[in-house]
Amino acid sequence: MDKKERSKSTMPQQRLYYDYVDNMLIPYWYVLTFEYGEVNWDKPVHYYEAYKPFEFIKRHEFDDSIITTSISLADLIFNKHKPGQIGLNIAAIKEEIYRYGVDPWVVRQLLLPSHEIDGLVSMLPTERQMSLVVSD
């Protein structure tokens, strides 16, 4: 990845939507929200930096005016050569979106439903790791 591509890399908003059930915090959706054009739907994979904790939002505050598609844990790529990053299998997600007759370029949110969240959270690093490169 060259310097120009790195400056274009995206960092979606990562939110966990939850609700209380019987006085217990229950996660409902892990949602990635992108700006228009941040995801290049012509590439097979899109990587983003992922970490916990992320923003917790009450379920009733979900913005359903943003075009959203559901994804599954199988749509995520974990690469040991890209620690702290998660890949989105854009080719598979795009294929699913096309089945509904939607142009993927208008999709701005990806939603992972509750039954998949535990698997994802267990794979996320607990903190961001920043590195500093100093050259002479």
trRosetta pair geometry for C-beta under 8 A, 3 or more apart (Angstrom, degrees):
i j d omega theta_ij theta_ji phi_ij phi_ji
1 5 4.6 -124 -166 92 85 128
1 6 5.5 108 136 -62 115 83
1 9 7.7 32 -178 -61 148 119
2 5 5.2 94 54 12 68 102
2 6 7.1 -127 103 -8 34 92
3 6 5.7 -55 -147 35 31 113
3 7 6.5 30 156 -19 64 104
4 7 6.0 -56 -153 33 29 109
4 8 6.8 20 151 -12 62 110
5 8 5.7 -65 -153 41 35 109
5 9 7.0 57 147 -50 66 85
6 9 5.6 -26 -157 -10 40 115
9 47 7.6 -30 -147 84 114 87
9 48 7.7 159 173 -111 94 58
10 34 6.3 23 168 -133 150 103
10 35 7.6 -152 -137 32 122 92
10 38 4.2 92 -107 -175 149 111
10 39 7.2 -75 27 -65 161 57
10 46 7.6 -4 43 179 119 115
10 48 6.0 -46 90 -105 83 104
11 48 6.2 136 -117 -160 41 100
11 49 5.8 -18 -115 41 95 104
12 32 4.2 45 121 -172 152 92
12 33 5.8 154 -175 64 97 39
12 34 4.8 -54 -106 -75 106 72
12 38 7.1 142 -80 120 84 149
12 48 5.6 -14 11 -149 95 161
13 31 7.9 -1 102 109 90 87
13 32 7.1 147 72 -158 53 44
13 33 4.3 -12 53 55 107 102
13 55 7.0 -26 -178 27 94 135
14 30 7.3 -10 -168 -174 86 89
14 31 7.6 157 -153 81 40 50
14 32 6.0 -12 -99 -101 67 70
14 50 6.7 124 -92 -130 156 75
14 54 4.0 -86 110 -140 103 144
14 55 6.8 140 88 23 59 85
15 30 7.5 164 86 -155 47 45
15 31 4.9 -17 64 61 95 96
15 33 7.1 22 5 -5 114 110
15 54 6.2 -145 -95 137 23 114
15 55 4.7 -39 -108 79 77 99
15 56 7.4 143 -163 -101 73 16
15 57 5.1 1 -173 5 124 120
16 27 5.4 -49 -179 -132 110 112
16 29 7.4 174 -153 88 45 48
16 30 5.6 -18 -103 -103 74 68
16 31 7.8 170 -88 18 25 75
16 54 5.7 119 -15 76 96 105
16 55 7.2 171 22 86 69 47
16 56 5.3 -28 70 -107 96 66
16 57 7.2 155 76 25 43 72
16 117 7.4 93 -135 -147 106 134
17 27 7.3 103 76 -161 47 65
17 28 5.0 -54 101 63 93 103
17 29 4.4 12 43 52 114 92
17 30 8.0 -153 18 -72 75 23
17 31 6.3 42 -16 -6 109 119
17 57 5.2 -36 -102 78 68 91
17 58 7.2 18 -156 130 75 16
17 59 4.8 94 163 -101 104 61
17 61 7.5 -160 -127 62 102 82
17 62 5.5 16 -117 -72 153 107
18 25 5.6 5 174 -173 141 86
18 26 6.1 153 -160 78 84 44
18 27 5.1 -50 -96 -101 92 47
18 28 6.1 165 -107 3 31 86
18 56 6.0 -15 11 -164 124 99
18 57 7.4 140 21 72 74 41
18 58 6.7 -63 70 -116 68 40
18 59 6.2 -118 86 -44 18 89
19 26 5.7 -24 67 63 72 97
19 28 6.1 46 1 -36 97 124
19 58 6.7 75 -94 -159 63 73
19 59 4.4 -33 -53 3 102 129
19 60 7.7 86 -96 -23 106 82
20 23 6.3 3 -179 -117 113 22
20 24 6.7 145 -155 65 67 33
20 25 6.2 -36 -98 -91 71 48
20 26 7.0 135 -121 13 19 87
21 24 5.8 -34 70 61 69 89
21 26 4.8 11 16 -10 111 140
26 114 7.4 10 161 -139 92 137
27 30 7.3 19 172 -54 126 79
27 114 5.8 158 105 -126 74 86
27 117 4.9 -134 111 121 136 169
28 59 5.0 51 22 -102 151 122
28 113 7.6 -49 167 -156 58 60
28 114 5.0 -51 -143 -66 34 113
29 59 7.5 111 17 -121 100 89
29 62 7.1 56 48 -102 142 136
29 111 5.0 -28 -162 -161 124 100
29 112 6.6 139 -162 68 64 51
29 113 6.2 -35 -104 -112 76 40
29 114 6.7 -60 -63 -53 46 70
29 117 7.7 -167 -141 -70 14 123
30 54 7.9 82 -144 59 91 148
30 111 7.4 143 74 -159 49 48
30 112 4.2 -11 59 57 100 111
30 116 7.7 -103 25 92 116 95
30 117 5.2 147 -27 -113 112 95
30 120 6.0 -97 16 81 169 156
30 121 7.9 -164 -78 -56 140 88
31 62 7.4 146 -40 -129 161 101
31 68 7.5 -38 -140 -134 112 129
31 109 5.7 -8 -171 -169 104 111
31 110 7.1 160 -153 80 54 47
31 111 5.1 -11 -103 -104 84 74
31 112 7.6 -155 -70 23 40 70
32 48 7.2 129 -144 56 136 163
32 88 7.9 -124 63 -77 165 136
32 109 6.6 159 81 -153 53 57
32 110 4.6 1 52 52 105 96
33 66 6.7 2 -131 151 108 164
33 108 6.2 25 -157 143 70 90
33 109 5.0 -16 -101 -100 70 90
34 38 4.1 -145 -175 62 109 129
34 39 5.4 30 157 -24 173 101
34 108 5.4 -142 64 -159 75 65
34 109 7.4 -173 18 -78 73 40
34 110 8.0 41 -10 -5 107 94
35 38 4.8 99 57 -34 76 119
35 108 7.4 -6 -141 -143 9 110
36 105 8.0 50 -159 167 84 78
36 108 6.6 -49 -75 -94 61 113
37 105 7.8 21 -84 -161 56 93
39 46 5.3 -34 -138 -95 85 170
39 88 7.5 -43 -132 73 122 147
39 90 6.9 170 179 -113 109 121
39 104 8.0 -93 105 151 124 104
39 107 7.9 -38 56 86 143 92
40 43 4.6 55 99 2 110 109
40 46 6.7 158 43 -91 74 112
40 90 7.6 -8 87 -137 61 167
41 90 6.1 -170 -135 -177 48 120
41 94 5.5 123 -165 -98 100 127
41 104 4.4 141 -129 103 149 127
41 105 5.8 -111 8 -72 143 70
43 46 6.4 111 83 -67 119 77
43 90 5.9 67 88 52 69 155
44 89 7.5 -28 164 -156 75 59
44 90 5.8 165 173 57 21 99
44 91 4.6 -8 -140 -35 75 115
45 77 6.1 -36 -137 28 125 153
45 87 4.6 -11 -171 -170 116 119
45 88 6.7 150 -159 69 59 50
45 89 6.3 -28 -104 -108 79 42
45 90 5.9 -168 -93 8 19 97
45 91 7.7 -33 -55 -5 58 93
46 87 6.9 141 71 -157 36 63
46 88 4.6 -13 60 50 91 106
46 90 5.2 84 -10 -55 97 120
47 77 8.0 -77 -91 74 83 109
47 79 7.9 -59 -104 26 126 128
47 82 6.0 -85 -140 177 147 154
47 85 4.6 24 -177 168 112 128
47 86 6.9 161 -147 81 66 32
47 87 4.9 -36 -88 -93 77 71
47 88 7.6 -170 -79 11 28 72
48 85 6.5 161 79 -152 25 83
48 86 6.2 -21 60 59 77 81
48 88 7.3 30 2 -18 104 106
49 84 6.0 -4 -145 143 81 96
49 85 5.7 -53 -96 -98 47 75
49 128 7.1 43 165 -126 127 103
50 84 6.9 178 55 174 62 51
50 85 6.5 111 13 -140 86 26
50 86 4.4 28 -9 -5 143 112
50 124 5.5 -101 134 -124 104 101
50 125 7.6 127 99 27 72 84
51 54 7.3 139 87 -65 59 85
51 84 6.6 -2 -69 -154 97 90
51 124 6.0 141 -136 177 26 106
51 125 5.3 -40 -118 74 83 90
51 126 7.4 34 -167 137 88 9
51 127 6.3 17 -166 -178 129 12
51 128 5.0 -85 -44 -69 171 72
52 121 6.4 54 -62 -145 153 83
52 124 4.7 92 -15 112 103 138
52 125 7.5 178 25 85 74 43
52 126 6.1 -43 70 -126 89 46
53 56 7.5 -36 174 -34 113 99
57 61 5.0 -112 172 76 105 125
57 62 7.3 127 116 -71 124 61
58 61 5.0 88 68 -1 81 108
59 62 6.1 -18 -174 -21 50 111
63 66 5.1 56 110 -2 106 107
64 68 7.4 -80 -135 11 57 130
66 108 5.1 -90 -175 73 106 118
66 109 5.0 83 120 -16 120 124
67 102 7.4 170 -174 -167 128 136
67 106 5.1 24 57 133 164 91
67 107 5.1 -109 118 -109 106 47
67 108 5.8 94 58 16 79 84
67 109 7.0 167 90 26 42 87
68 107 7.0 99 -117 -153 16 86
68 108 7.4 -54 -77 66 59 66
68 109 3.9 -30 -105 78 89 111
68 110 7.2 174 -156 -83 75 17
68 111 5.4 43 175 -20 120 118
69 93 6.9 125 101 -172 136 97
69 96 7.0 137 173 106 133 111
69 97 5.4 -63 -95 -92 163 96
69 100 7.9 -174 -116 28 112 146
69 102 7.5 -175 -75 77 122 150
69 107 5.3 -21 -5 -139 111 138
69 109 7.5 157 22 88 54 64
69 110 6.2 -22 69 -115 78 63
69 111 7.1 -173 93 24 29 87
70 110 7.8 93 -146 -167 15 61
70 111 5.1 -51 -103 76 59 94
70 112 7.5 115 -160 -98 70 26
70 113 6.2 8 -146 -34 119 101
71 75 4.3 -101 -171 58 105 151
71 76 7.4 99 142 -45 127 84
71 88 7.4 -63 -135 -143 160 100
71 93 5.9 -23 -106 -108 108 111
71 110 4.9 15 -12 -176 127 107
71 111 6.8 150 17 65 77 40
71 112 5.6 -42 72 -81 89 74
72 75 5.4 112 55 -4 62 98
72 112 7.2 116 -121 -131 21 82
72 116 5.9 -160 -153 -96 59 153
73 76 5.8 -55 -162 27 46 113
73 112 7.1 79 -65 -148 63 121
73 116 4.6 -165 -39 -158 98 112
73 119 5.0 -2 -112 95 151 139
73 120 6.3 -143 -109 -58 97 87
74 89 7.8 -46 133 23 63 146
74 92 7.7 -103 122 143 93 161
75 88 6.5 6 148 -156 95 68
75 89 4.8 -133 -160 42 59 104
75 92 5.6 -151 -117 92 84 124
75 93 5.4 80 -154 -66 132 95
76 86 5.5 -30 -161 -175 107 112
76 87 6.8 129 -170 73 53 58
76 88 6.7 -33 -108 -102 58 50
76 89 7.1 -107 -56 -7 12 93
76 112 8.0 7 -42 -93 127 136
76 120 6.9 97 9 -109 171 100
77 86 7.0 133 63 -177 56 59
77 87 3.2 -30 64 70 111 115
77 88 7.3 -108 15 -25 94 9
77 89 5.8 117 -37 -59 107 85
78 86 6.5 -29 -88 -120 69 72
78 87 7.4 -152 -58 24 24 90
78 123 5.8 -86 -97 180 148 140
79 82 4.3 44 79 28 110 103
79 85 7.2 -21 49 82 99 101
79 87 6.1 55 -14 -16 113 126
80 83 7.1 11 -166 -67 42 80
82 85 4.2 -61 152 56 107 122
82 87 7.2 83 73 -45 151 101
83 125 7.3 71 168 -54 89 134
83 129 7.6 -2 116 45 112 139
84 125 5.2 -28 -102 6 77 142
84 128 7.1 89 -155 -138 132 55
84 129 5.8 -129 -70 34 151 102
86 123 8.0 98 -95 112 110 119
86 124 7.9 -37 -51 -97 123 83
88 93 6.3 -14 166 -13 102 147
88 110 7.0 -156 -129 -44 137 176
89 92 4.2 17 123 27 117 114
89 93 6.2 139 88 -18 68 90
90 93 5.7 -59 -138 43 32 109
90 94 5.7 35 162 -23 68 110
91 94 6.0 -57 -145 36 22 111
91 95 6.5 26 154 -22 59 107
92 95 5.7 -52 -150 32 31 114
92 96 6.7 30 153 -17 64 104
93 96 5.8 -57 -155 36 33 111
93 97 6.4 33 149 -20 66 106
93 104 7.5 106 118 -131 90 129
93 110 7.1 -33 -145 -117 144 126
94 97 5.6 -53 -147 35 34 113
94 98 6.4 37 154 -22 66 104
94 104 4.8 -38 -124 -64 83 159
95 98 5.8 -53 -151 33 30 113
95 99 7.0 40 149 -29 60 98
96 99 5.7 -45 -159 19 36 117
96 100 7.6 22 150 -7 61 100
97 100 6.2 -66 -167 38 39 103
97 102 5.1 -86 177 74 88 104
97 103 7.9 -14 142 121 120 10
97 104 4.6 106 89 -86 155 88
97 107 6.1 -90 -122 -37 144 147
98 101 7.4 47 -174 -77 42 22
98 102 7.2 -121 -91 55 27 60
98 104 7.2 -40 -52 -39 77 101
102 106 6.8 -112 177 58 96 112
102 107 6.9 82 136 -56 128 104
103 106 5.2 75 80 1 94 104
104 107 5.4 -45 -158 16 53 118
107 110 7.4 63 153 -68 117 73
112 116 5.0 -108 177 88 98 124
112 117 6.3 132 117 -80 109 68
112 120 6.2 57 138 -32 162 154
113 116 5.7 83 66 16 66 103
113 117 7.6 -108 114 -34 34 90
114 117 5.6 -39 -148 -1 39 119
116 119 5.8 -59 -171 40 57 114
116 120 6.3 53 140 -21 82 108
117 120 5.6 -62 -152 39 37 110
117 121 5.9 31 159 -19 74 109
118 121 5.9 -55 -139 38 29 108
118 122 6.4 31 161 -22 63 107
119 122 6.2 -58 -152 31 26 111
119 123 7.1 12 155 -11 59 111
120 123 6.1 -75 -161 38 33 104
120 124 6.7 35 151 -33 70 105
121 124 5.7 -49 -148 18 38 116
125 128 7.5 118 98 -86 124 29
125 129 7.0 -62 153 -14 160 103
